[in-house]
Amino acid sequence: MASMKLEQGQNWKQGDDYYRIVVRERLVIEYKAMKDPVAKDGPHHKVTKKEFCRLIKGAELLPPGQNAAAPEE
């Protein structure tokens, strides 16, 4: 399995949940958990990289600049 590169600003979709990396440090990830990525409302969490990788296992990395659920017209 190829390793993934976590970067600040990435949006991940896991089921009905969305996660946005707010701060990426060497060993720590701060992310925002959201139900509605367009509203961008959600609590901030601070976890280790390992914990974040477990959280997003099987999740879909959304393309840069795509605001998650908002379809392009």
Secondary structure, DSSP 4 states (H G I P E B T S, - for coil): -PPP---TT-EEEETTEEEEEEEE-SSEEEEEEES-TTTT---EEEEEHHHHHHHTTTPEEPPTT--TT----
